[in-house]
Amino acid sequence: MRDDVADGGASVFVDCMREIRKRTPGVTIELLIPDFRGDLDALKVVMDEKPHVLNHNVETAPRLYKAVRPQAKYQRSLDVLAAAKKMYPEGLTKSGLMLGLGEEMDEVVQVLQDLRAHNVDMVTIGQYMQPNQELMQVVRYVPPDEFDEYGRIARDLGFKGVASGPLVRSSYWADKTVAEAIM
């Protein structure tokens, strides 16, 4: 979110997409956007440019938002993702979760259900890693078989593309996840 630009930076995303398409015609574009503080006009500026994939990460369970994402609101993130899909139904929507912050399995499943209820097409699920001493500590390292279970649950819920594992990040194998989603 850019506070120095009236549209929260939406026009910057559009300018980047246009320049990329000009230089590399036919390229697939995935945007990772902020929630624009719920400004649907700013979102529309982005969606009118028709990104192939619109990604906005919910990151964690609602119970942990105050500690993990104090500037964000869970429902607002879901609403932005749903609005993006309504504005450009042919495009893909994507979100991601970080595990290991203290979430419980039922909370992760609820987030996955919420994302599907808001028509999100793809999901990434990865292990949170503490980037520096000032940020939240890892509460737990999630074992690989648990990531496999979350991946199975996500597929059973109807996500078109799923990447779930300890090293997965929102851009992890983006090309393969998109290919899975459009098959």
N, C-alpha and C positions, 0 to 999 in steps of 0.2 A: 504494500500500500504506500503510495507516494502522497504525502501530505502537501507537497509543493505543486501538485498538478490538480486542477479542478476535478478531473475525472478519476482521481485516485491512481492514475497510471495506466488506465485502460488504453488510452491512445498510444502509449509507448509499446504495449503488446501488439497493437494493430500495426504500427509502423514497422516493428520487427518482423511480423508475419509477411507484410508486403515486400519488404526488402529481401527476406529469405526466398520468397516465391519468385521474385524477379531474378535473383542470382542462381537459384536452383529449382527450376520448374519441375513440378511433379513430386517434390519432396513431401513426406508426411510430417505434419507439424503437431506436436503435443505441447500445450501450454500448461505450466503450473502457476496458478493464479492465487492471489489473496482472496479474501471474501469481500473485498471492496466495502467492508462495513455494511454489507447488505444493500448497497446501492445498485439496484437492478438496471438503472440506466447505464451505469458504467459497465456492468456485465453485458448488456445488449450491444454496446460498442464493440466489445470483444467478439461476441457470438455472431454479429453481423458479418464478420470477416471469415467465419466458418473454419475454425481450427478443426483438424481431424479428431483430436482428443483434447478435451478440456479437463484438466486435473486440478482438484482442490482437495488437499488432505485434511481429514478430520483429526488425524493423529492418535487419538486416544478415546477412552470411555468418558462419557459425560461427567461422571463422579470426579474425575481427575483434572477436569478442565481448569479449575481455579489455580491449581499448582502448575500444570503443564502448559496451558495456553490462556493465561489470565486476560489477554486482550481479545480473545475470541469467544464465540458463543456457538455451542454445538448445533442448536437448532438453526441458527443463521447459516452455518456451513451446509447443513442438509438442504436448506431452502435455496441457497445459491446453486448447488448441484442440480436440484430439481428444475429450477428456472432455466439453467443452461440447456438442459435436455429439451424443455418446452420451446425454447427459442430456436434451437437447431436440432430437431429430432434425428436427423440423419447422422449427426456427429456422435462420437463416443464420449461418455463421461467416466471419470476415474477418480478414485480416492485411495488414501493409504492410511495404515495404522502402524504405530510403533508399539511393540510389546516389551514388557519388562519394567514397567513403571508402577506396578502394583495393581494392575487390572485383574479381574477374575474372569474365568472362562465364560461364564454366563453374560458378563458385560461385553466381551468381545463378540459373542454370538449376537447379542442385541444390536451392537453397532453394525454388524454385517446385515442384519435384518432391516435396520433403519436405512442403510444405504440402498438396499434393493427396493425398499418401499418408496424411495425417492428417485427410482429409475437409474441408479448408477450402474454402468455397464461393466466396469473393471475395478479390481481392487489389488493393492499390494499390501503385504503384511510382513514386517521385518522386526528385527531386534533393535531396541533403543541402545545406543552406545553413548556414554557421557563424553561430549566433545572437549570439555575443559572442567577444571575444578569448581568453577562458579555455577555451573548448571547442574540440574538434577542428577542424582546418582542412580545407577541401575539398581532396581530393587531385586530383580531376578533375571537370570539368563534362561530363556525359554528353550527347552530341548527341541531338537529337530523334529522328533515325531509329533510334538504338539503343533508345530507349524504345519506339518503334513495334515493333521486333523483339521486345522482351521482352513486349509486349502480345500479339503474335501467338503467341509461345511459350506464354504463360499460357492463352490461349484454346484452343490445340491440346492442352494438358494437361487441359482440361476445367473450368477455372474458370468459374463461371456469370456472374460479374461481374468486369470488369477495368477499371481506370483506370491508365494508364501514360503519364507525360509529365513534363517538367522541373518543372512547377508543381503536380503532384499531391501531395496530403497525404492522411492516412488518412480525413479527412472530405470530401475533394474529390468534388463531385457525388454525395454519398452517395445522394440520392434516385434519380439516374439509374442508379447502379451496382446498387442494390436492384432497380429496375425491370427492368434487364437480367437480373438473377439469377432473378427469378420468372417471366420470360416463358416 
